[in-house]
């Protein structure tokens, strides 16, 4: 079991509430979890909480802020932190950093574990995977397979997990990624629109088949190396 939050928002200019961190520290400790995750975003300004995960610009300044907040969180919680990317409702402009470089730089500074949600990256996911350096590609500990719900107000997509994994959509990307990173945990995440149990089990069977193919491929590759 691991814990996941929506409140720390590592991109906030203000430090996280120390009282919240003290209360949170006991929760994962009681559950004996290995890490706690939250998002690369901000959620409050001048003490006003927006109740949304608001995207950051991809700048060196934002990298420094997120890295500082993660270091503070890891010290306060006594646990490693995993960093998840968030939805982008609209382009933020001509950012000086590419999203892949922004998301790779923070773990390199802090040791945070990337919690990769490829459904949300603004760049094409395949491009991001090709550009990820080898050391980073081997580092992810969490893979979050999340999708967007039916568009909300004015057609804007919401940061929700409400649709099933599509065999012609993200599942091939998941398999490609696991072949690069090695066998990693997968999170099949839903907030609403919960389907019948049989449909959920079918999704799990598809994911299990991907994992088995990746494992079998790794065994064959290892055997070929030994044969050489």
C-alpha positions as CSV (number, residue, x, y, z in Angstrom):
1,X,0.0,0.0,0.0
2,X,1.1,3.5,-0.8
3,X,-0.5,6.9,-0.1
4,X,-1.3,9.7,-2.6
5,X,-2.2,13.3,-1.9
6,X,-3.9,16.3,-3.5
7,X,-3.0,18.9,-1.0
8,X,0.8,19.5,-0.8
9,X,1.1,20.8,-4.4
10,X,4.8,21.0,-4.6
11,X,4.8,24.0,-6.9
12,X,3.3,26.4,-4.4
13,X,5.4,29.4,-3.5
14,X,4.4,29.1,0.2
15,X,5.8,26.2,2.2
16,X,3.3,23.5,3.1
17,X,1.4,24.0,6.4
18,X,3.6,22.4,9.1
19,X,0.5,21.2,11.0
20,X,-0.7,19.3,7.9
21,X,2.7,17.7,7.5
22,X,2.8,16.6,11.1
23,X,-0.6,15.0,10.8
24,X,0.2,13.4,7.5
25,X,3.5,12.0,8.8
26,X,1.7,9.6,11.2
27,X,-0.7,8.3,8.5
28,X,1.8,6.7,6.1
29,X,3.9,5.6,9.1
30,X,0.9,3.7,10.6
31,X,0.3,2.1,7.2
32,X,4.0,1.3,6.8
33,X,4.1,2.6,3.3
34,X,7.3,3.1,1.3
35,X,6.6,6.5,-0.2
36,X,4.0,9.3,-0.4
37,X,3.1,11.0,-3.7
38,X,1.6,14.3,-4.8
39,X,1.6,16.6,-7.8
40,X,3.9,19.0,-9.7
41,X,1.5,21.9,-9.5
42,X,0.2,24.7,-7.3
43,X,-3.2,24.8,-5.6
44,X,-3.2,27.9,-3.6
45,X,-2.3,31.6,-3.8
46,X,-1.9,34.0,-0.9
47,X,-3.5,31.5,1.4
48,X,-6.6,30.8,-0.8
49,X,-6.9,27.1,-1.8
50,X,-8.2,26.6,-5.3
51,X,-9.4,23.0,-4.9
52,X,-7.8,22.2,-8.2
53,X,-4.3,21.1,-9.5
54,X,-3.1,24.1,-11.4
55,X,-0.2,23.6,-13.9
56,X,3.2,25.2,-13.6
57,X,5.3,27.0,-16.2
58,X,8.3,24.9,-17.3
59,X,11.0,27.2,-16.1
60,X,14.2,26.9,-14.0
61,X,12.4,28.9,-11.3
62,X,9.6,26.4,-11.1
63,X,12.1,23.5,-11.0
64,X,13.8,25.2,-8.0
65,X,10.5,25.8,-6.2
66,X,9.3,22.2,-6.7
67,X,12.6,20.8,-5.7
68,X,12.6,22.9,-2.5
69,X,9.1,21.8,-1.5
70,X,9.9,18.2,-2.2
71,X,13.0,18.3,0.0
72,X,10.9,19.9,2.8
73,X,8.2,17.3,2.4
74,X,10.7,14.4,2.5
75,X,12.3,15.8,5.6
76,X,8.9,16.4,7.3
77,X,7.4,13.0,6.4
78,X,10.6,11.0,6.8
79,X,9.7,9.2,3.5
80,X,10.7,9.4,-0.1
81,X,8.3,11.4,-2.3
82,X,6.9,10.5,-5.7
83,X,6.1,13.4,-8.1
84,X,3.1,13.1,-10.5
85,X,2.5,15.4,-13.5
86,X,-0.9,17.0,-13.9
87,X,-3.4,17.8,-16.7
88,X,-2.8,20.9,-18.8
89,X,-6.1,22.5,-19.9
90,X,-4.3,25.0,-22.3
91,X,-0.8,25.7,-23.4
92,X,1.1,27.9,-20.9
93,X,3.0,29.7,-23.6
94,X,6.6,29.5,-24.9
95,X,8.2,27.8,-21.9
96,X,12.0,27.8,-21.9
97,X,12.1,24.1,-20.8
98,X,10.4,21.2,-22.5
99,X,8.0,19.2,-20.3
100,X,10.3,16.2,-20.4
101,X,13.3,18.2,-19.2
102,X,11.2,19.9,-16.5
103,X,9.9,16.6,-15.1
104,X,13.3,14.9,-15.4
105,X,15.3,17.6,-13.7
106,X,13.3,17.6,-10.4
107,X,14.0,13.9,-9.6
108,X,17.7,14.4,-10.5
109,X,17.9,17.2,-7.8
110,X,15.8,15.6,-5.1
111,X,15.8,11.9,-5.6
112,X,12.0,12.0,-5.9
113,X,10.4,9.0,-7.7
114,X,8.6,10.0,-10.9
115,X,4.9,8.9,-10.8
116,X,4.3,9.0,-14.5
117,X,0.9,9.8,-15.8
118,X,1.3,9.6,-19.6
119,X,-2.3,10.4,-20.3
120,X,-1.6,14.0,-19.1
121,X,1.7,14.9,-20.6
122,X,1.4,17.9,-23.0
123,X,4.0,16.6,-25.4
124,X,3.4,13.4,-27.3
125,X,4.1,10.6,-24.8
126,X,6.1,8.7,-27.3
127,X,8.4,11.7,-27.9
128,X,8.8,12.1,-24.1
129,X,9.8,8.5,-23.7
130,X,12.4,8.7,-26.6
131,X,13.9,11.8,-25.0
132,X,14.1,10.5,-21.5
133,X,17.7,9.8,-20.5
134,X,18.5,6.2,-19.8
135,X,19.1,6.7,-16.1
136,X,15.7,8.4,-15.7
137,X,13.9,5.8,-17.8
138,X,15.1,3.2,-15.3
139,X,14.0,5.2,-12.2
140,X,10.2,5.3,-12.3
141,X,8.6,3.4,-9.4
142,X,4.9,4.2,-10.2
143,X,3.0,4.1,-13.4
144,X,-0.4,5.9,-13.2
145,X,-2.7,4.9,-16.1
146,X,-5.3,7.7,-15.9
147,X,-7.8,9.0,-18.5
148,X,-10.0,12.0,-18.8
149,X,-13.7,12.0,-18.1
150,X,-16.3,13.3,-20.5
151,X,-15.4,17.0,-21.0
152,X,-16.9,19.3,-18.4
153,X,-17.8,23.0,-18.6
154,X,-17.2,24.5,-22.1
155,X,-15.7,21.2,-23.2
156,X,-12.7,21.6,-20.8
157,X,-11.2,18.2,-19.8
158,X,-11.1,17.6,-16.1
159,X,-8.4,16.0,-14.0
160,X,-10.4,12.8,-13.4
161,X,-10.0,9.1,-13.9
162,X,-13.2,7.9,-15.4
163,X,-12.8,5.9,-18.6
164,X,-11.4,2.4,-19.4
165,X,-7.9,1.8,-20.8
166,X,-8.2,1.4,-24.6
167,X,-6.3,-1.4,-26.3
168,X,-5.6,0.9,-29.3
169,X,-4.7,3.9,-27.0
170,X,-2.5,3.9,-24.0
171,X,-2.0,0.1,-23.5
172,X,0.6,-0.2,-26.3
173,X,2.4,2.8,-24.8
174,X,2.4,1.2,-21.4
175,X,3.9,-2.0,-22.8
176,X,6.6,0.0,-24.7
177,X,7.4,1.9,-21.5
178,X,7.7,-1.2,-19.3
179,X,10.1,-2.7,-21.8
180,X,12.3,0.3,-21.3
181,X,12.0,0.7,-17.5
182,X,11.6,-3.0,-16.5
183,X,8.8,-4.5,-14.6
184,X,7.1,-1.7,-12.5
185,X,3.9,-1.4,-10.5
186,X,0.9,-0.2,-12.4
187,X,-2.0,1.8,-11.0
188,X,-5.4,1.5,-12.8
189,X,-7.1,4.5,-11.4
190,X,-10.8,5.5,-11.3
191,X,-12.6,8.2,-9.4
192,X,-16.1,7.8,-10.9
193,X,-18.1,6.0,-13.7
194,X,-17.2,2.8,-12.0
195,X,-18.0,0.0,-14.5
196,X,-19.4,-3.5,-13.7
197,X,-17.0,-5.8,-12.0
198,X,-16.5,-8.0,-15.1
199,X,-15.3,-5.0,-17.1
200,X,-12.8,-4.1,-14.4
201,X,-11.5,-7.6,-14.3
202,X,-11.1,-7.6,-18.1
203,X,-9.0,-4.4,-17.8
204,X,-6.9,-6.2,-15.2
205,X,-6.5,-9.2,-17.5
206,X,-5.2,-6.9,-20.3
207,X,-2.7,-5.3,-18.0
208,X,-1.6,-8.7,-16.6
209,X,-1.0,-9.9,-20.2
210,X,1.2,-6.9,-20.9
211,X,3.2,-7.6,-17.8
212,X,3.7,-11.2,-18.7
213,X,4.9,-10.4,-22.2
214,X,7.4,-7.9,-20.8
215,X,8.6,-10.4,-18.2
216,X,8.9,-13.1,-20.9
217,X,10.8,-10.7,-23.2
218,X,13.2,-9.9,-20.3
219,X,13.9,-13.6,-19.7
220,X,14.6,-14.2,-23.4
221,X,16.9,-11.2,-23.5
222,X,18.8,-12.3,-20.4
223,X,19.2,-15.8,-21.9
224,X,20.5,-14.4,-25.1
225,X,23.1,-12.3,-23.2
226,X,24.3,-15.5,-21.3
227,X,24.5,-17.4,-24.6
228,X,26.9,-14.8,-26.0
